[in-house]
Amino acid sequence: MPHPASPRRLAPLGALLIVALAGCAAPASPADMPTEPSADTHGEIAGAAELAEPAVGLTSIDGEGRVSHLDLLEETTAELGSVRPPLSMHSDGRYLFAADETGVSLVDSGVWTWDHVDHFHYYRAEPRLLGEVEGDGVAVVATSNSSTTGGTGLFFPGSGEAVLLDTEALSKGEVVETFRLQSVPGAGLVVPAGSFATVAAGGEVTLHASDGSTIGEAAPCADPAGTVTTRVGAVIGCRDAALLVTVADERPAVERIPYPAGTTAPRATAFANREGRPTVAAVAEGVGVWMLDTRERSWALLPTPEPVVQVTAVDDKDANLLALTADGRVLVLDGETGALRATTAALVGASLAGGQPVSLIADQQRAYLSGPAEGRMWELDFADDARIAREFTPERTPLFVAETGR
């Protein structure tokens, strides 16, 4: 059973000097930005400028830890500084969490969207390196859909330490641990849900308040792997089911969504979707794609024209589903039947063959694909026959890429 420790406040790395490349547009200066949030903040913080449209960009980290931000509206690039060379990276659409064997480095891209369900607000502030969280082993990171409230979970497999960060503090440039619990070394997750968090490790999941205190009874979860947050709740992948963590009336609850009876398809171990959407996708290795509808609390197994190695659900009105083949092609599939709608050429075959990380990210209109070995990033119009809308050749080859600002 995890045991709580005292909250810890970690020193930031300091203010970030942004070096704009030749021809780059400079970010808004602090003098141009409001100093106080409005009464109805909608995710706004002091020092951030509200925008008329999302400041969408691709924020990336290369193999040496150098961080860059490509503004997709202006097509300009800014260098944001350096972190330790990462072995993995996770993003919530604003922050980048770059993990290595000794901890996690945190980067604030400075652009984000506040989802107010029926409308959105868009913000920009100065990007910065926030600091580091120490830990043993390459951390598994889990985030919510809010970059200004709630928490961010880190699980360090080497030590079994489960850490919850204060996301509101991150938005103010501070790295604050609200709890650090000792759990079981090995596979594990810390998954935020509202002001609570779930720790999955050692064959069970436990619910915790933000101070680390345990709430209610533990639930079984063998071999935890894979998590994503939808508009409905937070998903945790277990060997024989998914757990859905929801919060209503300030009370958390855990629901079990078992795989269909009699299925022999491999379980889901990684989930991906267009941020916030209720339906998520996961590879059923060698068989097809698992689709999990968190509204309906149901699974569907879709056959695919060929084996795929990565998937993400767009979950739009046309039920588009994107998949990546082993030879580096992006497939546009029907998310209800698995039928092929369109395909690209083999864009990232060298990266996949070399075991390098490939990012496939979907938003409402476009998808973004990166190939470290190819030194390229592509913008794809999946609704237009998987057309390549733009191709980028960054000066520094990105190893990990996140879409930020949306």
N, C-alpha and C positions, 0 to 999 in steps of 0.2 A: 504494500500500500504506500503511495507517495506520502511524504512528510513535508509540510510547508517550512519555508525559511523566510527570513525577513526580506522586505522589498529592498532592491539595490538600485542606486542611481549611478550610472556610468558616465564618465567624462566624455564629452564630444570630441571629435578630432579637430575641431576648430572651423573657422569660416572657410568656405571654399572659394578659391580664386578661379574664375571661369576665363579660360583663354579661348576666344572665338577664332575660328579659322578665317582665312582670307575671304572676304565677301560675306561673312556671317552677320546676321542681324543680332544686335545686342539685346539681352533681356531687359525688361523694364527695370528701372532703378528704384530703390526703396522710396525715393522722394515722390515717385509717380504713383505709389501704391497707397491704399487706405491704411491708416494706422489702427483703426478700431473696427471690429465687426459690426454689422447691422444688428438690430434687435432680433430679426429672424435670420439666423446665420446661414442655414442650409449648407453647412460644411465649410463656411468661410472662416478664416483665421486672420489675426492681425498680420499685416505685412503682405497680404495676398491680393492680387487684382482679379476682379471678376471679369470674365470674357464673354463675348457674344456667341462664340462657338468653341468647341474643344480644341485645346492646343495639342493635337495628337503628334506623337513622336515615337521613334524607336530608340530606346536607351539600351546601350550595349556595353559589355565588358570583354576585353580581349584576353588572350592567354597570359599576358603579363600583368593583368589587373587594371589596365587603363580604361577609364569609363568615358563614353562618348554619348552625345544625344543628337540624333538627327531629327530636325523639325520637319515634319512631313508637309506642312503648309508652305513654308518658305524654302524647303529643300536646302537648308543650311545646317552645318554641324558645329557643335561646341564641345570642347574637351572639358570634362568635369573633375579630373583628378585621377588618383590611383588608389586601389585597395589591394589587399593580398590576392595573388592569383587564385581564382576560384576553381573548385571542383564541381560545383553545382550552383544554380541560381533560381530564385523564385521571385515573382513580382505580383503585387496586387493592383497594378495599373498606375501606381505612383512611386512606391518604394521598390528598390532592388535589394534582395537579401542574398549576398554572395557568400557561400559556405566553403570552407576548407577543413582540414583535419583538426584545426585548433580553435575554430569559432566561426562567427558570422559577421561580415562587414555590411553596414547599412548605408544605402545611398538614397537620397531624396531627389527625384527627378525634377521636382518643383512644379509639376503639372498634374491636375487631377480633375475628376468629375464627381459632383455630388448627385447621387440618384435619389430623387424625391418622389419616386414611384410614378407619378403622373407627369413629371417634368424633370429637367436636369439643370444644374448650375455648373459652370466651368470656371476653373481658377488657375492662376499661375503665380508662383513665387520664385525666389532665387533658388536654384538647385544647390545641394551641398552634400558633403560626406558627413554622416551623422555620428559614426563611431563604430565600436565593435562589441560583440557579446562573446565572451570566452566559453569554450566547451570542448568536450572530447569526442572526436568523430565528426563526420560530415553531417551536419544537422538537417533534419527534415523540417521544412517551414510550412506553416498553414496560416492563411490570412482570411479576413472577412471581406465584405464588399465595401467597407468604409475605411477611408484613409485618414479619418480625423477622430474616430471614436472606437470604443471597444478594445480588443487586444489582438496581438499577433503571437502565434505559438511556435516555439522552437523545441525540437527533441534531439538530444545528443546521444547517439546510439552507443558510443564508447563508454560513457559513464551512466547512462540511463537518467540523466537530468532532464526534467521537463520545465521549460521556462515560458512564462507569459509576459510579453512586453506590453506596455501601455501605449496604444496607438495614438491617443490624443497627445501624449508627451512627444511622440515622434514628430507630430505635425508642428510642434513648437521647437524642434531641434534638439530634443533631449532623449536619451535612451534610458528608460526606466523599467526595471524588472518588477512586476507586481507580485510574482511569485517565482521561486525556483524549488521544485520538488524533487526528491530522490525517488526514482522508480527503478525498474529493472533494465539493465543494459540489453541492447539488441534492438529489434524493430519496435518503433513506437511513434506516436503522434501526439501533438498538443493542438487541439482544434478549438478556436474561439467561436462562441455563439452568443451574440449580444454582449452582456457584461459578464458572461460566464465562460468557462472553458472545459473541454473534455480531454482527459489524458487516457490514451489507449496504449497499453503496454502490459506485458506479462499475462496475456490471455484475458484481460478484462478492460473495461472502460469505466472511469470514475468521473463524476461531475464535480466541478469546483467553482466556488465563488472567486472573485478577482483577487482576494487575499490568499488563495490557496486552500481555504477550508473546504472539506468534503461535504457534498450535498447528496442526500439519498443513498440508495444502494448501488453497488457496482453491477454492470451488465457484462455478459461474456462477449469476447471478441478475439478470436484466434488469429494470429498472423496479421496484424493491422498493416494495411498498405493502401495508399491512395486516399486523397481527401479533396473536396472542393466545396465552396459555398455557393448556394443558389439563392434566389429570392425567397424560397420556402424555408431553407435551413441549411445546416452544415452536414455534409456526407462524410462518413468514415467507412472505408472498405475493410471488410473482415473476410475470413476464409469462406464462409458459407452464406454471407448476407452483406447488405449495406446497413449501416445505422444512420438514421436521420435525426439530428439534434435540432430541436426547435425551441423557441422561447415565446411564451404567451403570458400576459399579465405578470411579467417579471418572474416567471417560473420556467425553468428549463425542463425539457422532457426528451427521452430517447426512444425512438421507434425503430423496430427491426423490420427490414424489407428483405425477406429471404429470396434466394434465386428460385426460378421456377422449378417445381418438383420434377425430378427425373433428369435434369440437365446434366450433361457430361462435359460441357464446354469449359475451358479454363476460366477461372475467376478474373474479375477486373482488379488491376493493381495500380492504375493511374487513370484519373478522370480529367476531362477537359471540356470546356464549352465557351460560348460567348458569355462574357462576364455577367453574372446575375441571373441568367436564364434558367428556367426550372428543369430542363432536360439536359443531361450530361452523357458523354460518350466515353467508352473505354474499349481497348482492344481485347477481344477474346482470341488469344494467340492461336493462329493456324485455322481458326474457324470463321471468324467474322468480327462483329462489333456488338458489344453490349450497349443498349440504350436504357438509361435509368430516368424515369419520369418522377421527379420528387413531389409533384402535385398529386399524381395518381398513386404514388407509392408502388410503382410497378416496374418490372424489368421487361425488355424485349431483346431477343437475340436476332440480329440481322446477318444473313449471309452476305459476303462480299464477293465481287468478281474474281478476286485473287487475295492472297494473304496481305495484311497491312500491318505496319509497325507503329503507327501513331494515328490518333483520330481526335477530332474536336467537333462538337455539335454547335452549329450556328443557331439552330432552334428558331428559325424565322418562319414566316407564313408559308414558305415553300419547303419547309423541313429539310433544308440543306445540311449535309453532313460532309465534312472534309476528312480525307484519309491520306496517309503517306505510304507508298509502297517501298519495298526493300531496295529497289533500284532508283529511288529518288523522285518518283512522279507523285504529283498531288491529284487525287481523285475527288471529284464532286459526286456524291452519292445521294440517293433519295433516303432521307432519314426515317422513312416509314417502311420501305421495302428493301433497301440496300442496293437497288438498281443503279447502274452507272449512268451519270448524266454528262460528265465531261472529264477530260484528263489533260494534264500538262505533259510536256516532254520530261525526260529524266533530268531534273535540275540539281539535285543534291546527292546524286549517287556516290560521288567520291567521299563526301562527308560520312555517309552511312557506312560505306565499306571500310572506312578508316576508324569507325567507332567514335566519331566526333559528335557532339550534341547538335541536333537540328531543331530549330524552333518553328512551329506551325501555329499561328495565332489567328483567330477569327474575330472580327467585329461585325457590325450590322451590314456594312457595304463591301468590305474588303477583307482579304486574308494576307498575312505577312509570313514569308518563309525566309529562313537564313541558312546558309551553308558555309561553315568555317573553311573547309578545304577549297571551296570554289571562290571564297572571298567576295561573296555576293549576298545581297538581300533583294527579295522580290516582293512587289505588291501585286496581288492577284484579284481580278474581278471574277469571283466564283459564279456569280449569276449570269455572266456573259461568256459562257463556254470556257471557263477557267483561263480567261485572257490575262496575259501579263500586262498590267497597266503601267507599271514602272519597274525599273531595275536600278539598283544602287550598288556602286563599287566604293565602299568606304576606304579611306586611307589606311586605317588600322582594321585588320580582319577581326570581326566580332566572333567571340566564342559563344557567348550567351546573349540573347536579345529579348527584350520585353517591349510590348506596345504600352506606352504611357500617355496619360492625359485624357483617355476616353472613359 
